[in-house]
Amino acid sequence: MELEHSSRKKEKSKAEERKKKKKKQQQQKEKGEGMALQWIVLSYIVAVEAAIALILTIPLPKAVKSRIVALVSMILQPAISIVPFAGFQLLDIYWKNEHRLMCTSDICTAAERDRYEKSIYKAQRNVIMCVAACLLYWCAYRICKYHKEIQDLEATEKRYKDM
């Protein structure tokens, strides 16, 4: 009899621990603590692309500028994977927006309405980050391409002058 009673107590305590753990996870999810890994990665990518675009547009001596452009050109080729990554993130945001539960009526509590608005703001921030990643990649690519075209034109001009 005592064994049954102690085993029931253990089962109840385990069930209560599971409920507490689940409740804690739900609270953390509701708070939206932290960013998801893909958004952290994308924010670092945007920061690096902005730094690259800034470095490419700074007036530097010709030799230094050509080496920087050559280095960035080599980096840009494998970095094209940023564009489809941002595109898939945009599709994910769109899908989540289409399937999000609306909380605009009087039935919703203030906390639910706040959570809904917070998720909308996060989605808007993430869309801006995806667009910025694609736009900055394109800017860096075009700057490098223009620099190479200018070098080719200068080489052509030099050949014509030598003739």
PyMOL commands that place a pseudoatom at each C-alpha (Angstrom):
pseudoatom trace, name=CA, resn=MET, resi=1, chain=A, elem=C, hetatm=0, pos=[0.000, 0.000, 0.000]
pseudoatom trace, name=CA, resn=GLU, resi=2, chain=A, elem=C, hetatm=0, pos=[2.806, 2.390, 0.872]
pseudoatom trace, name=CA, resn=LEU, resi=3, chain=A, elem=C, hetatm=0, pos=[4.609, 1.495, -2.371]
pseudoatom trace, name=CA, resn=GLU, resi=4, chain=A, elem=C, hetatm=0, pos=[1.555, 2.441, -4.405]
pseudoatom trace, name=CA, resn=HIS, resi=5, chain=A, elem=C, hetatm=0, pos=[1.226, 5.691, -2.503]
pseudoatom trace, name=CA, resn=SER, resi=6, chain=A, elem=C, hetatm=0, pos=[4.911, 6.610, -3.015]
pseudoatom trace, name=CA, resn=SER, resi=7, chain=A, elem=C, hetatm=0, pos=[4.789, 5.677, -6.718]
pseudoatom trace, name=CA, resn=ARG, resi=8, chain=A, elem=C, hetatm=0, pos=[1.705, 7.864, -7.168]
pseudoatom trace, name=CA, resn=LYS, resi=9, chain=A, elem=C, hetatm=0, pos=[3.536, 10.748, -5.505]
pseudoatom trace, name=CA, resn=LYS, resi=10, chain=A, elem=C, hetatm=0, pos=[6.503, 10.262, -7.836]
pseudoatom trace, name=CA, resn=GLU, resi=11, chain=A, elem=C, hetatm=0, pos=[4.231, 10.202, -10.877]
pseudoatom trace, name=CA, resn=LYS, resi=12, chain=A, elem=C, hetatm=0, pos=[2.471, 13.358, -9.715]
pseudoatom trace, name=CA, resn=SER, resi=13, chain=A, elem=C, hetatm=0, pos=[5.755, 15.152, -9.098]
pseudoatom trace, name=CA, resn=LYS, resi=14, chain=A, elem=C, hetatm=0, pos=[7.070, 14.113, -12.517]
pseudoatom trace, name=CA, resn=ALA, resi=15, chain=A, elem=C, hetatm=0, pos=[3.863, 15.306, -14.159]
pseudoatom trace, name=CA, resn=GLU, resi=16, chain=A, elem=C, hetatm=0, pos=[4.112, 18.619, -12.303]
pseudoatom trace, name=CA, resn=GLU, resi=17, chain=A, elem=C, hetatm=0, pos=[7.759, 19.024, -13.388]
pseudoatom trace, name=CA, resn=ARG, resi=18, chain=A, elem=C, hetatm=0, pos=[6.784, 18.383, -17.002]
pseudoatom trace, name=CA, resn=LYS, resi=19, chain=A, elem=C, hetatm=0, pos=[3.998, 20.949, -16.757]
pseudoatom trace, name=CA, resn=LYS, resi=20, chain=A, elem=C, hetatm=0, pos=[6.353, 23.524, -15.229]
pseudoatom trace, name=CA, resn=LYS, resi=21, chain=A, elem=C, hetatm=0, pos=[8.953, 22.867, -17.914]
pseudoatom trace, name=CA, resn=LYS, resi=22, chain=A, elem=C, hetatm=0, pos=[6.360, 23.141, -20.673]
pseudoatom trace, name=CA, resn=LYS, resi=23, chain=A, elem=C, hetatm=0, pos=[4.956, 26.332, -19.162]
pseudoatom trace, name=CA, resn=LYS, resi=24, chain=A, elem=C, hetatm=0, pos=[8.449, 27.840, -18.955]
pseudoatom trace, name=CA, resn=GLN, resi=25, chain=A, elem=C, hetatm=0, pos=[9.138, 26.961, -22.590]
pseudoatom trace, name=CA, resn=GLN, resi=26, chain=A, elem=C, hetatm=0, pos=[5.823, 28.521, -23.607]
pseudoatom trace, name=CA, resn=GLN, resi=27, chain=A, elem=C, hetatm=0, pos=[6.649, 31.704, -21.694]
pseudoatom trace, name=CA, resn=GLN, resi=28, chain=A, elem=C, hetatm=0, pos=[10.051, 31.933, -23.370]
pseudoatom trace, name=CA, resn=LYS, resi=29, chain=A, elem=C, hetatm=0, pos=[8.426, 31.389, -26.742]
pseudoatom trace, name=CA, resn=GLU, resi=30, chain=A, elem=C, hetatm=0, pos=[5.853, 34.096, -26.020]
pseudoatom trace, name=CA, resn=LYS, resi=31, chain=A, elem=C, hetatm=0, pos=[8.525, 36.530, -24.934]
pseudoatom trace, name=CA, resn=GLY, resi=32, chain=A, elem=C, hetatm=0, pos=[10.373, 35.845, -28.154]
pseudoatom trace, name=CA, resn=GLU, resi=33, chain=A, elem=C, hetatm=0, pos=[13.686, 35.775, -26.359]
pseudoatom trace, name=CA, resn=GLY, resi=34, chain=A, elem=C, hetatm=0, pos=[16.579, 36.082, -28.751]
pseudoatom trace, name=CA, resn=MET, resi=35, chain=A, elem=C, hetatm=0, pos=[16.695, 35.891, -32.490]
pseudoatom trace, name=CA, resn=ALA, resi=36, chain=A, elem=C, hetatm=0, pos=[16.668, 32.689, -34.432]
pseudoatom trace, name=CA, resn=LEU, resi=37, chain=A, elem=C, hetatm=0, pos=[20.047, 31.588, -35.751]
pseudoatom trace, name=CA, resn=GLN, resi=38, chain=A, elem=C, hetatm=0, pos=[19.275, 32.349, -39.395]
pseudoatom trace, name=CA, resn=TRP, resi=39, chain=A, elem=C, hetatm=0, pos=[18.431, 35.965, -38.549]
pseudoatom trace, name=CA, resn=ILE, resi=40, chain=A, elem=C, hetatm=0, pos=[21.608, 36.388, -36.518]
pseudoatom trace, name=CA, resn=VAL, resi=41, chain=A, elem=C, hetatm=0, pos=[23.626, 35.025, -39.438]
pseudoatom trace, name=CA, resn=LEU, resi=42, chain=A, elem=C, hetatm=0, pos=[21.781, 37.274, -41.886]
pseudoatom trace, name=CA, resn=SER, resi=43, chain=A, elem=C, hetatm=0, pos=[22.352, 40.349, -39.712]
pseudoatom trace, name=CA, resn=TYR, resi=44, chain=A, elem=C, hetatm=0, pos=[26.103, 39.617, -39.612]
pseudoatom trace, name=CA, resn=ILE, resi=45, chain=A, elem=C, hetatm=0, pos=[26.098, 39.120, -43.374]
pseudoatom trace, name=CA, resn=VAL, resi=46, chain=A, elem=C, hetatm=0, pos=[24.386, 42.482, -43.870]
pseudoatom trace, name=CA, resn=ALA, resi=47, chain=A, elem=C, hetatm=0, pos=[26.929, 44.164, -41.585]
pseudoatom trace, name=CA, resn=VAL, resi=48, chain=A, elem=C, hetatm=0, pos=[29.855, 42.608, -43.487]
pseudoatom trace, name=CA, resn=GLU, resi=49, chain=A, elem=C, hetatm=0, pos=[28.346, 43.541, -46.852]
pseudoatom trace, name=CA, resn=ALA, resi=50, chain=A, elem=C, hetatm=0, pos=[27.852, 47.122, -45.676]
pseudoatom trace, name=CA, resn=ALA, resi=51, chain=A, elem=C, hetatm=0, pos=[31.484, 47.258, -44.553]
pseudoatom trace, name=CA, resn=ILE, resi=52, chain=A, elem=C, hetatm=0, pos=[32.632, 45.848, -47.903]
pseudoatom trace, name=CA, resn=ALA, resi=53, chain=A, elem=C, hetatm=0, pos=[30.540, 48.384, -49.836]
pseudoatom trace, name=CA, resn=LEU, resi=54, chain=A, elem=C, hetatm=0, pos=[31.971, 51.164, -47.684]
pseudoatom trace, name=CA, resn=ILE, resi=55, chain=A, elem=C, hetatm=0, pos=[35.558, 49.978, -48.222]
pseudoatom trace, name=CA, resn=LEU, resi=56, chain=A, elem=C, hetatm=0, pos=[34.993, 49.701, -51.980]
pseudoatom trace, name=CA, resn=THR, resi=57, chain=A, elem=C, hetatm=0, pos=[33.727, 53.275, -52.205]
pseudoatom trace, name=CA, resn=ILE, resi=58, chain=A, elem=C, hetatm=0, pos=[36.495, 54.885, -50.144]
pseudoatom trace, name=CA, resn=PRO, resi=59, chain=A, elem=C, hetatm=0, pos=[39.007, 56.703, -52.359]
pseudoatom trace, name=CA, resn=LEU, resi=60, chain=A, elem=C, hetatm=0, pos=[42.264, 54.754, -52.113]
pseudoatom trace, name=CA, resn=PRO, resi=61, chain=A, elem=C, hetatm=0, pos=[45.489, 54.584, -54.152]
pseudoatom trace, name=CA, resn=LYS, resi=62, chain=A, elem=C, hetatm=0, pos=[45.114, 52.651, -57.389]
pseudoatom trace, name=CA, resn=ALA, resi=63, chain=A, elem=C, hetatm=0, pos=[47.294, 49.685, -56.344]
pseudoatom trace, name=CA, resn=VAL, resi=64, chain=A, elem=C, hetatm=0, pos=[45.493, 49.220, -53.030]
pseudoatom trace, name=CA, resn=LYS, resi=65, chain=A, elem=C, hetatm=0, pos=[42.076, 49.659, -54.629]
pseudoatom trace, name=CA, resn=SER, resi=66, chain=A, elem=C, hetatm=0, pos=[42.766, 47.060, -57.332]
pseudoatom trace, name=CA, resn=ARG, resi=67, chain=A, elem=C, hetatm=0, pos=[43.917, 44.514, -54.736]
pseudoatom trace, name=CA, resn=ILE, resi=68, chain=A, elem=C, hetatm=0, pos=[40.873, 45.120, -52.573]
pseudoatom trace, name=CA, resn=VAL, resi=69, chain=A, elem=C, hetatm=0, pos=[38.592, 44.788, -55.590]
pseudoatom trace, name=CA, resn=ALA, resi=70, chain=A, elem=C, hetatm=0, pos=[40.327, 41.550, -56.605]
pseudoatom trace, name=CA, resn=LEU, resi=71, chain=A, elem=C, hetatm=0, pos=[39.904, 40.138, -53.097]
pseudoatom trace, name=CA, resn=VAL, resi=72, chain=A, elem=C, hetatm=0, pos=[36.254, 41.156, -52.883]
pseudoatom trace, name=CA, resn=SER, resi=73, chain=A, elem=C, hetatm=0, pos=[35.602, 39.719, -56.353]
pseudoatom trace, name=CA, resn=MET, resi=74, chain=A, elem=C, hetatm=0, pos=[36.952, 36.360, -55.230]
pseudoatom trace, name=CA, resn=ILE, resi=75, chain=A, elem=C, hetatm=0, pos=[34.773, 36.497, -52.109]
pseudoatom trace, name=CA, resn=LEU, resi=76, chain=A, elem=C, hetatm=0, pos=[31.643, 37.499, -54.031]
pseudoatom trace, name=CA, resn=GLN, resi=77, chain=A, elem=C, hetatm=0, pos=[31.567, 34.416, -56.225]
pseudoatom trace, name=CA, resn=PRO, resi=78, chain=A, elem=C, hetatm=0, pos=[30.847, 31.889, -53.434]
pseudoatom trace, name=CA, resn=ALA, resi=79, chain=A, elem=C, hetatm=0, pos=[28.893, 34.525, -51.491]
pseudoatom trace, name=CA, resn=ILE, resi=80, chain=A, elem=C, hetatm=0, pos=[26.138, 34.485, -54.134]
pseudoatom trace, name=CA, resn=SER, resi=81, chain=A, elem=C, hetatm=0, pos=[24.478, 31.889, -51.889]
pseudoatom trace, name=CA, resn=ILE, resi=82, chain=A, elem=C, hetatm=0, pos=[23.371, 34.844, -49.753]
pseudoatom trace, name=CA, resn=VAL, resi=83, chain=A, elem=C, hetatm=0, pos=[20.760, 35.785, -52.351]
pseudoatom trace, name=CA, resn=PRO, resi=84, chain=A, elem=C, hetatm=0, pos=[18.829, 32.473, -52.402]
pseudoatom trace, name=CA, resn=PHE, resi=85, chain=A, elem=C, hetatm=0, pos=[19.170, 32.239, -48.609]
pseudoatom trace, name=CA, resn=ALA, resi=86, chain=A, elem=C, hetatm=0, pos=[17.546, 35.656, -48.224]
pseudoatom trace, name=CA, resn=GLY, resi=87, chain=A, elem=C, hetatm=0, pos=[14.943, 34.694, -50.829]
pseudoatom trace, name=CA, resn=PHE, resi=88, chain=A, elem=C, hetatm=0, pos=[13.974, 31.563, -48.921]
pseudoatom trace, name=CA, resn=GLN, resi=89, chain=A, elem=C, hetatm=0, pos=[13.751, 33.605, -45.724]
pseudoatom trace, name=CA, resn=LEU, resi=90, chain=A, elem=C, hetatm=0, pos=[11.431, 36.042, -47.503]
pseudoatom trace, name=CA, resn=LEU, resi=91, chain=A, elem=C, hetatm=0, pos=[9.256, 33.138, -48.644]
pseudoatom trace, name=CA, resn=ASP, resi=92, chain=A, elem=C, hetatm=0, pos=[9.179, 31.844, -45.071]
pseudoatom trace, name=CA, resn=ILE, resi=93, chain=A, elem=C, hetatm=0, pos=[8.091, 35.261, -43.786]
pseudoatom trace, name=CA, resn=TYR, resi=94, chain=A, elem=C, hetatm=0, pos=[5.394, 35.442, -46.461]
pseudoatom trace, name=CA, resn=TRP, resi=95, chain=A, elem=C, hetatm=0, pos=[4.093, 31.965, -45.609]
pseudoatom trace, name=CA, resn=LYS, resi=96, chain=A, elem=C, hetatm=0, pos=[4.022, 32.731, -41.888]
pseudoatom trace, name=CA, resn=ASN, resi=97, chain=A, elem=C, hetatm=0, pos=[2.238, 36.021, -42.573]
pseudoatom trace, name=CA, resn=GLU, resi=98, chain=A, elem=C, hetatm=0, pos=[-0.426, 34.279, -44.647]
pseudoatom trace, name=CA, resn=HIS, resi=99, chain=A, elem=C, hetatm=0, pos=[-1.000, 31.633, -41.971]
pseudoatom trace, name=CA, resn=ARG, resi=100, chain=A, elem=C, hetatm=0, pos=[-0.709, 33.870, -38.897]
pseudoatom trace, name=CA, resn=LEU, resi=101, chain=A, elem=C, hetatm=0, pos=[-3.676, 34.020, -36.568]
pseudoatom trace, name=CA, resn=MET, resi=102, chain=A, elem=C, hetatm=0, pos=[-5.206, 37.482, -36.640]
pseudoatom trace, name=CA, resn=CYS, resi=103, chain=A, elem=C, hetatm=0, pos=[-5.702, 39.219, -33.349]
pseudoatom trace, name=CA, resn=THR, resi=104, chain=A, elem=C, hetatm=0, pos=[-7.649, 42.363, -34.120]
pseudoatom trace, name=CA, resn=SER, resi=105, chain=A, elem=C, hetatm=0, pos=[-11.004, 41.788, -32.429]
pseudoatom trace, name=CA, resn=ASP, resi=106, chain=A, elem=C, hetatm=0, pos=[-12.155, 42.574, -28.898]
pseudoatom trace, name=CA, resn=ILE, resi=107, chain=A, elem=C, hetatm=0, pos=[-11.872, 38.902, -27.974]
pseudoatom trace, name=CA, resn=CYS, resi=108, chain=A, elem=C, hetatm=0, pos=[-8.085, 39.114, -27.811]
pseudoatom trace, name=CA, resn=THR, resi=109, chain=A, elem=C, hetatm=0, pos=[-6.420, 40.057, -24.574]
pseudoatom trace, name=CA, resn=ALA, resi=110, chain=A, elem=C, hetatm=0, pos=[-3.910, 42.877, -24.369]
pseudoatom trace, name=CA, resn=ALA, resi=111, chain=A, elem=C, hetatm=0, pos=[-1.037, 40.383, -24.084]
pseudoatom trace, name=CA, resn=GLU, resi=112, chain=A, elem=C, hetatm=0, pos=[-2.174, 38.524, -27.206]
pseudoatom trace, name=CA, resn=ARG, resi=113, chain=A, elem=C, hetatm=0, pos=[-2.502, 41.787, -29.112]
pseudoatom trace, name=CA, resn=ASP, resi=114, chain=A, elem=C, hetatm=0, pos=[0.993, 42.857, -27.997]
pseudoatom trace, name=CA, resn=ARG, resi=115, chain=A, elem=C, hetatm=0, pos=[2.443, 39.503, -29.022]
pseudoatom trace, name=CA, resn=TYR, resi=116, chain=A, elem=C, hetatm=0, pos=[0.722, 39.776, -32.410]
pseudoatom trace, name=CA, resn=GLU, resi=117, chain=A, elem=C, hetatm=0, pos=[2.067, 43.304, -32.991]
pseudoatom trace, name=CA, resn=LYS, resi=118, chain=A, elem=C, hetatm=0, pos=[5.540, 42.250, -31.865]
pseudoatom trace, name=CA, resn=SER, resi=119, chain=A, elem=C, hetatm=0, pos=[5.546, 39.384, -34.366]
pseudoatom trace, name=CA, resn=ILE, resi=120, chain=A, elem=C, hetatm=0, pos=[4.498, 41.793, -37.122]
pseudoatom trace, name=CA, resn=TYR, resi=121, chain=A, elem=C, hetatm=0, pos=[7.361, 44.167, -36.218]
pseudoatom trace, name=CA, resn=LYS, resi=122, chain=A, elem=C, hetatm=0, pos=[9.849, 41.291, -36.195]
pseudoatom trace, name=CA, resn=ALA, resi=123, chain=A, elem=C, hetatm=0, pos=[8.634, 40.148, -39.596]
pseudoatom trace, name=CA, resn=GLN, resi=124, chain=A, elem=C, hetatm=0, pos=[9.025, 43.670, -40.981]
pseudoatom trace, name=CA, resn=ARG, resi=125, chain=A, elem=C, hetatm=0, pos=[12.547, 43.914, -39.544]
pseudoatom trace, name=CA, resn=ASN, resi=126, chain=A, elem=C, hetatm=0, pos=[13.444, 40.563, -41.086]
pseudoatom trace, name=CA, resn=VAL, resi=127, chain=A, elem=C, hetatm=0, pos=[12.082, 41.595, -44.498]
pseudoatom trace, name=CA, resn=ILE, resi=128, chain=A, elem=C, hetatm=0, pos=[14.222, 44.734, -44.372]
pseudoatom trace, name=CA, resn=MET, resi=129, chain=A, elem=C, hetatm=0, pos=[17.249, 42.602, -43.475]
pseudoatom trace, name=CA, resn=CYS, resi=130, chain=A, elem=C, hetatm=0, pos=[16.643, 40.206, -46.394]
pseudoatom trace, name=CA, resn=VAL, resi=131, chain=A, elem=C, hetatm=0, pos=[16.211, 43.036, -48.880]
pseudoatom trace, name=CA, resn=ALA, resi=132, chain=A, elem=C, hetatm=0, pos=[19.298, 44.799, -47.500]
pseudoatom trace, name=CA, resn=ALA, resi=133, chain=A, elem=C, hetatm=0, pos=[21.359, 41.609, -47.884]
pseudoatom trace, name=CA, resn=CYS, resi=134, chain=A, elem=C, hetatm=0, pos=[20.380, 41.260, -51.545]
pseudoatom trace, name=CA, resn=LEU, resi=135, chain=A, elem=C, hetatm=0, pos=[20.795, 44.966, -52.281]
pseudoatom trace, name=CA, resn=LEU, resi=136, chain=A, elem=C, hetatm=0, pos=[24.210, 45.237, -50.631]
pseudoatom trace, name=CA, resn=TYR, resi=137, chain=A, elem=C, hetatm=0, pos=[25.426, 42.109, -52.436]
pseudoatom trace, name=CA, resn=TRP, resi=138, chain=A, elem=C, hetatm=0, pos=[24.313, 43.625, -55.738]
pseudoatom trace, name=CA, resn=CYS, resi=139, chain=A, elem=C, hetatm=0, pos=[26.024, 46.947, -54.895]
pseudoatom trace, name=CA, resn=ALA, resi=140, chain=A, elem=C, hetatm=0, pos=[29.325, 45.245, -54.065]
pseudoatom trace, name=CA, resn=TYR, resi=141, chain=A, elem=C, hetatm=0, pos=[29.093, 43.160, -57.249]
pseudoatom trace, name=CA, resn=ARG, resi=142, chain=A, elem=C, hetatm=0, pos=[28.400, 46.188, -59.449]
pseudoatom trace, name=CA, resn=ILE, resi=143, chain=A, elem=C, hetatm=0, pos=[31.169, 48.264, -57.849]
pseudoatom trace, name=CA, resn=CYS, resi=144, chain=A, elem=C, hetatm=0, pos=[33.674, 45.469, -58.525]
pseudoatom trace, name=CA, resn=LYS, resi=145, chain=A, elem=C, hetatm=0, pos=[32.409, 45.044, -62.070]
pseudoatom trace, name=CA, resn=TYR, resi=146, chain=A, elem=C, hetatm=0, pos=[32.629, 48.791, -62.780]
pseudoatom trace, name=CA, resn=HIS, resi=147, chain=A, elem=C, hetatm=0, pos=[36.148, 48.879, -61.392]
pseudoatom trace, name=CA, resn=LYS, resi=148, chain=A, elem=C, hetatm=0, pos=[37.196, 46.004, -63.679]
pseudoatom trace, name=CA, resn=GLU, resi=149, chain=A, elem=C, hetatm=0, pos=[35.580, 47.717, -66.679]
pseudoatom trace, name=CA, resn=ILE, resi=150, chain=A, elem=C, hetatm=0, pos=[37.448, 50.925, -65.879]
pseudoatom trace, name=CA, resn=GLN, resi=151, chain=A, elem=C, hetatm=0, pos=[40.727, 48.979, -65.682]
pseudoatom trace, name=CA, resn=ASP, resi=152, chain=A, elem=C, hetatm=0, pos=[40.009, 47.360, -69.060]
pseudoatom trace, name=CA, resn=LEU, resi=153, chain=A, elem=C, hetatm=0, pos=[39.209, 50.725, -70.629]
pseudoatom trace, name=CA, resn=GLU, resi=154, chain=A, elem=C, hetatm=0, pos=[42.386, 52.233, -69.199]
pseudoatom trace, name=CA, resn=ALA, resi=155, chain=A, elem=C, hetatm=0, pos=[44.418, 49.329, -70.595]
pseudoatom trace, name=CA, resn=THR, resi=156, chain=A, elem=C, hetatm=0, pos=[42.758, 49.787, -74.019]
pseudoatom trace, name=CA, resn=GLU, resi=157, chain=A, elem=C, hetatm=0, pos=[43.435, 53.515, -73.918]
pseudoatom trace, name=CA, resn=LYS, resi=158, chain=A, elem=C, hetatm=0, pos=[47.057, 52.886, -73.025]
pseudoatom trace, name=CA, resn=ARG, resi=159, chain=A, elem=C, hetatm=0, pos=[47.447, 50.477, -75.958]
pseudoatom trace, name=CA, resn=TYR, resi=160, chain=A, elem=C, hetatm=0, pos=[46.000, 53.034, -78.388]
pseudoatom trace, name=CA, resn=LYS, resi=161, chain=A, elem=C, hetatm=0, pos=[48.312, 55.726, -77.043]
pseudoatom trace, name=CA, resn=ASP, resi=162, chain=A, elem=C, hetatm=0, pos=[51.346, 53.480, -77.521]
pseudoatom trace, name=CA, resn=MET, resi=163, chain=A, elem=C, hetatm=0, pos=[50.489, 52.869, -81.163]
for i in range(1, 163): cmd.bond("trace and resi %d" % i, "trace and resi %d" % (i + 1))
show_as sticks, trace
zoom trace
